[in-house]
Amino acid sequence: MPAIDLIERIRKDLESIWGEMAPHFVNKRLEDLGISEYEDLSYGDAEMVIKLLRDQTFPFFMNKKLGVEKTKTYMRWLNEERPELST
């Protein structure tokens, strides 16, 4: 799975919580990293997006337990899909 597909998966998951605001939150984190061409998104970039969501978005829009749970889920997805970790 390309890294952009992972970001799309995260967006869809967050839509179940925030509805149409979810893409805006994820796009803001991509902008924070200076990423405008999503096709060039690396797994390292995706990891940074997850960490930015954890540190700068989740604490303000969900309770701590759910934020930790979502972060763990997204990191697990990342590690399952990251090519260099596959055997």
For each residue, the residues with C-beta under 8 A, 3 or more apart:
1: 5 6 81
2: 5 6 41
3: 6 7 41 42 43 45 46 81
4: 7 8 38 39 41
5: 1 2 8 9 81
6: 1 2 3 9 10 43 46 77 78 81
7: 3 4 10 11 26 30 38 41 46 49
8: 4 5 11 12
9: 5 6 12 13 77
10: 6 7 13 14 26 49 50 53 74 77
11: 7 8 14 15 22 23 26
12: 8 9 15 16 22
13: 9 10 16 17 70 73 74
14: 10 11 17 18 22 25 26 70
15: 11 12 18 19 20 22 23
16: 12 13
17: 13 14 22 62 66
18: 14 15 21 22 25 61
19: 15 22
20: 15 23 24
21: 18 24 25
22: 11 12 14 15 17 18 19 25 26
23: 11 15 20 26 27
24: 20 21 27 28
25: 14 18 21 22 28 29 53 57 61
26: 7 10 11 14 22 23 29 30 49 53
27: 23 24 30 31
28: 24 25 31 32 57
29: 25 26 32 33 48 49 52 53 56 57
30: 7 26 27 33 35 36 38 41 45 49
31: 27 28 34 35 36
32: 28 29 52 56
33: 29 30 45 48 49 52
34: 31
35: 30 31 38 40 41 45
36: 30 31
37: 40 41
38: 4 7 30 35 41
39: 4
40: 35 37
41: 2 3 4 7 30 35 37 38 45 46
42: 3 45 46
43: 3 6 46 47 78 81 82 83 84
44: 47 48
45: 3 30 33 35 41 42 48 49
46: 3 6 7 41 42 43 49 50 78
47: 43 44 50 51 75 78
48: 29 33 44 45 51 52
49: 7 10 26 29 30 33 45 46 52 53
50: 10 46 47 53 54 71 74 75 78
51: 47 48 54 55
52: 29 32 33 48 49 55 56 57
53: 10 25 26 29 49 50 56 57 58 70 71 74
54: 50 51 57 58 67 71
55: 51 52 58 59
56: 29 32 52 53 59 60
57: 25 28 29 52 53 54 60 61
58: 53 54 55 61 62 66 67 70 71
59: 55 56 64 67
60: 56 57
61: 18 25 57 58
62: 17 58 66 67 70
63: 66 67
64: 59 67 68
65: 68 69
66: 17 58 62 63 69 70
67: 54 58 59 62 63 64 70 71
68: 64 65 71 72
69: 65 66 72 73
70: 13 14 53 58 62 66 67 73 74
71: 50 53 54 58 67 68 74 75
72: 68 69 75 76
73: 13 69 70 76 77
74: 10 13 50 53 70 71 77 78
75: 47 50 71 72 78 79
76: 72 73 79 80
77: 6 9 10 73 74 80 81
78: 6 43 46 47 50 74 75 81 82
79: 75 76 82 85
80: 76 77
81: 1 3 5 6 43 77 78
82: 43 78 79 85 86
83: 43 86
84: 43
85: 79 82
86: 82 83
87:
